[in-house]
């Protein structure tokens, strides 16, 4: 059976030349993919397992899915207190399999992408996993970019202004209709940007991008395609916006496992983060509002691509994803209202 995104002969030849101790032939299996990067399990003739990451095969923005960025960040963070897969080899030659890619060590754990994934974990392991998430985020934010060779990975100022411009531009370029509410939230956020510091920002830090051991320990952080330098509270704001609790009125920015019994509450995560980092989190509500808006922009772009027919039909509309976008935009508006940034206008 043909495996999309992989040219087996060419990739195997490249792997044999660049990955230490790899024994051809190699079996390829798709682990995950779809709207994000594609991840494959590689099993060589000796039974050794590794993983390969490459961009999707179509329907994506030209500036997204930067494999070189992912490779740089996991290479820099290897050996720090932040657990990342072992970086093994990077291929910048798109001729090998249609896009750049990199190879990393295979991490055999559980990715807590949703409630179903968390159900095999007993409540005490879920609670341990929740605190391990924020412990890992604090460890990332304690890493000094210059000390690991990331000081020039991005500009060190104006992070929020760049993010506001970027996501507004991308949602407008996507062809998504009915953007008046998202534009209103953008303008409110732009009117009240708080002072910022600079650290390493993952960009999508949540349980669905982490691998866990059975006792709740974090084994590895994945998906570094959005990593940059910026205000670390943006990562905490995203984590909190994804961290659903059973009595929430607003939906999480992305589905997760945390409605299951045992996971810590959001307040506990914030308290733990402050304890570990000593950071002032007075502006955290702004970053939660920003992340709700960013999520709505992303979802609007995805909806536009489905409507344009470039994403196929995997039940997106039937799952109510298009309605979730509107709920996210409404939640973002309520958040900026609570911050006093709207002036009563809409």
C-alpha positions in Angstrom: 0.0 0.0 0.0 1.3 3.4 -0.9 2.1 5.6 2.1 1.4 9.3 1.4 4.3 11.6 2.0 7.0 8.9 1.9 9.1 7.7 -1.0 10.3 4.5 0.6 13.3 3.8 -1.7 14.7 7.3 -1.6 14.0 7.9 2.1 15.6 4.5 3.1 18.7 5.4 1.1 19.0 8.7 2.8 18.4 7.2 6.2 21.1 4.6 5.7 23.5 7.4 4.9 22.6 9.8 7.7 21.1 8.0 10.7 23.7 6.2 12.9 23.3 2.5 13.3 20.2 2.2 11.1 20.0 -1.2 9.3 18.0 -1.3 6.0 15.4 -2.1 4.9 13.0 0.1 6.8 9.2 -0.3 7.4 7.2 2.9 7.5 3.9 3.4 9.3 1.9 6.6 9.7 1.4 7.4 13.4 -0.5 10.7 13.1 -1.3 13.3 10.5 -4.1 15.3 8.9 -4.2 19.1 9.5 -0.8 19.1 11.2 2.6 17.6 10.4 2.8 13.9 9.5 4.6 11.6 11.9 5.8 8.1 10.9 7.1 5.2 12.8 10.3 3.7 11.3 11.3 0.1 12.1 14.6 -1.1 10.7 15.8 -4.6 10.0 17.3 -4.8 13.4 14.0 -4.0 15.1 15.1 -0.5 16.1 12.3 2.1 16.1 12.6 5.8 15.2 10.2 8.5 14.2 10.2 10.8 11.1 8.4 14.2 10.9 7.5 16.0 7.7 4.8 18.6 6.7 1.4 17.7 5.4 1.1 16.9 1.7 -1.2 19.8 0.7 -3.7 22.5 1.7 -1.4 24.4 4.1 0.0 27.9 4.3 3.5 28.4 2.9 4.8 29.8 6.2 3.5 27.0 8.4 4.9 23.5 9.2 8.6 24.6 9.5 10.6 21.4 9.9 13.9 23.3 10.2 12.4 25.3 13.2 11.3 22.1 14.9 14.7 20.5 14.4 16.5 23.5 15.7 14.5 23.7 18.9 14.6 20.0 19.8 18.4 20.0 19.0 18.9 23.0 21.3 16.8 21.6 24.1 18.3 18.1 24.1 20.2 17.7 27.3 18.2 20.4 29.2 15.6 19.7 31.8 13.0 19.9 29.0 12.3 16.4 27.7 12.4 16.2 23.9 12.9 13.3 21.5 16.5 12.5 20.7 17.4 14.5 17.5 19.0 12.1 15.0 19.2 13.6 11.5 17.7 16.5 9.4 17.0 16.5 5.7 16.7 19.9 3.9 16.5 18.3 0.5 12.8 18.3 -0.6 13.7 16.1 -3.6 14.1 13.1 -1.3 10.4 12.8 -0.4 8.7 16.0 -1.5 9.5 18.1 1.6 12.1 18.6 4.3 11.9 16.2 7.2 13.8 15.1 10.3 14.3 11.9 12.2 14.1 11.6 16.0 14.1 9.0 18.7 10.9 7.1 19.1 9.2 7.9 22.5 6.9 5.0 23.6 4.3 6.7 25.8 0.7 7.9 25.8 -0.2 11.3 24.2 -3.1 12.6 26.2 -5.0 14.1 23.3 -8.5 13.7 24.7 -10.6 12.2 27.5 -10.6 8.8 25.9 -6.8 8.7 26.0 -6.8 9.5 29.7 -9.3 6.9 30.8 -6.8 4.1 31.3 -4.9 6.4 33.8 -6.1 6.1 37.4 -7.1 9.4 39.0 -3.8 9.7 40.9 -1.8 9.3 37.6 -4.0 12.0 36.0 -3.3 14.4 38.8 0.4 13.6 38.5 0.2 14.1 34.8 -1.5 17.5 35.2 1.2 18.8 37.5 3.9 17.3 35.3 2.6 19.3 32.4 3.0 22.6 34.3 6.4 21.5 35.8 7.6 20.9 32.2 6.3 24.2 31.0 8.1 26.0 33.9 11.3 24.1 33.1 11.1 25.3 29.5 10.5 28.9 30.6 13.6 28.7 32.9 15.9 27.9 29.9 17.8 31.0 28.8 17.7 31.1 25.0 21.3 32.4 24.7 22.7 29.5 26.8 21.3 26.9 24.4 22.0 28.6 21.1 18.5 30.0 20.5 19.2 33.7 21.1 18.9 34.5 17.4 16.0 32.2 16.7 13.6 35.1 16.4 13.2 38.8 17.3 13.3 39.5 21.0 10.8 42.3 21.1 7.2 43.0 19.9 6.1 39.3 20.2 2.4 40.1 20.8 2.3 42.7 18.1 3.8 40.3 15.6 1.4 37.5 16.7 -1.7 39.8 16.3 -0.6 40.8 12.8 0.3 37.3 11.8 -2.9 35.6 12.8 -5.2 38.4 11.5 -3.3 38.3 8.2 -3.6 34.5 7.9 -7.3 34.3 8.7 -8.0 37.0 6.1 -5.8 35.2 3.5 -7.6 31.9 4.2 -10.8 33.2 2.6 -12.9 32.7 5.7 -16.1 34.7 5.7 -17.7 36.7 8.5 -14.6 38.0 10.2 -16.1 41.1 11.8 -16.2 39.7 15.3 -12.6 38.4 15.0 -11.5 41.8 13.8 -13.2 43.5 16.7 -11.4 41.2 19.2 -8.1 41.9 17.4 -8.6 45.6 17.7 -9.4 45.3 21.4 -6.4 43.1 22.1 -4.1 45.5 20.1 -5.3 48.4 22.2 -4.1 46.9 25.4 -0.9 45.0 24.8 0.9 44.5 28.2 4.6 44.8 28.8 6.4 41.7 27.7 9.5 39.7 28.6 11.4 37.3 26.4 11.9 33.5 26.7 11.3 30.3 24.7 7.7 29.9 23.7 6.5 26.5 22.5 3.4 27.9 20.8 1.1 24.8 21.4 1.9 23.5 24.8 -0.8 21.1 26.0 -1.2 17.5 27.0 -2.1 16.6 23.4 1.5 17.4 22.4 3.2 15.6 25.3 4.0 11.9 25.8 3.3 10.5 29.2 4.4 7.4 31.2 1.8 5.3 33.0 2.5 7.1 36.3 1.9 10.6 34.7 5.5 11.6 34.1 6.2 13.6 30.9 8.5 11.6 28.6 8.7 14.1 25.7 7.4 17.4 24.3 6.5 17.2 20.6 5.3 19.6 17.9 7.8 22.5 18.0 6.7 24.0 14.7 5.4 27.2 16.3 8.3 27.6 18.7 9.9 31.1 18.9 11.1 33.7 21.3 8.5 35.7 23.1 6.5 36.2 26.2 6.3 32.9 28.1 2.9 33.8 29.6 1.5 33.2 26.1 2.3 29.5 26.6 0.6 29.5 30.0 -2.4 31.3 28.6 -2.7 28.7 25.8 -2.4 25.8 28.3 -5.1 27.4 30.6 -7.4 28.0 27.6 -7.2 24.3 26.7 -7.6 23.1 30.2 -11.3 22.2 30.3 -13.2 21.8 33.6 -16.5 20.1 34.0 -18.5 23.2 34.8 -17.1 25.5 32.1 -19.5 27.7 30.1 -17.0 28.4 27.3 -15.4 25.6 25.3 -11.7 24.9 25.5 -9.6 26.2 22.7 -8.8 22.7 21.7 -10.1 19.3 23.0 -8.2 17.7 25.8 -8.4 15.1 28.6 -8.8 17.4 31.6 -12.6 17.0 32.2 -11.8 13.5 33.5 -11.7 13.1 37.3 -8.3 13.5 38.9 -6.8 16.3 36.8 -5.8 19.4 38.7 -7.9 22.6 38.4 -6.6 25.6 36.4 -6.0 27.6 39.6 -3.7 24.8 40.9 -1.7 24.9 37.7 -1.2 28.7 37.8 -0.2 28.5 41.5 2.3 25.8 40.7 3.7 27.8 37.8 4.2 30.8 40.0 5.9 28.7 42.7 8.3 27.2 40.2 9.1 30.4 38.1 8.5 33.3 40.4 6.8 35.1 37.5 4.1 37.8 37.9 1.0 36.4 36.3 -1.2 39.5 36.7 -1.5 39.8 32.9 -2.5 36.1 32.4 -6.2 36.9 31.6 -5.0 39.0 28.7 -3.0 36.0 27.3 -6.0 33.7 27.8 -8.1 36.1 25.8 -5.4 36.4 23.1 -5.2 32.6 22.8 -9.0 32.3 22.5 -8.9 34.7 19.6 -5.9 32.9 18.0 -7.8 29.6 18.3 -10.8 31.1 16.6 -8.6 32.5 13.8 -7.0 29.0 13.3 -10.4 27.3 13.3 -11.8 29.8 10.8 -8.9 29.1 8.5 -9.5 25.4 8.7 -13.2 25.9 8.0 -12.4 27.9 4.9 -10.1 25.1 3.6 -12.8 22.5 4.1 -15.3 24.8 2.3 -12.8 25.2 -0.5 -12.5 21.4 -0.8 -8.8 21.0 -0.1 -9.2 19.1 3.2 -11.4 16.3 2.0 -14.5 15.1 4.0 -13.6 13.6 7.3 -16.8 14.6 9.1 -15.6 18.1 10.0 -19.1 19.7 9.7 -20.9 16.8 11.3 -18.7 17.1 14.4 -19.8 20.7 14.8 -16.3 22.2 14.3 -17.7 25.2 12.4 -20.0 26.0 15.4 -17.0 25.7 17.8 -15.3 28.5 15.9 -18.1 30.9 16.6 -18.2 29.9 20.2 -14.5 30.6 20.5 -14.9 34.0 18.9 -17.7 34.8 21.3 -15.6 33.6 24.3 -12.7 35.8 23.1 -15.0 38.8 23.0 -16.3 38.2 26.5 -12.7 37.9 27.7 -11.7 41.2 26.3 -14.8 42.8 27.7 -13.9 41.5 31.1 -10.4 43.1 30.6 -12.2 46.5 29.8 -10.6 46.7 26.3 -13.8 47.0 24.2 -15.1 50.3 25.3 -18.6 48.8 25.1 -18.4 48.6 21.3 -19.0 45.7 19.0 
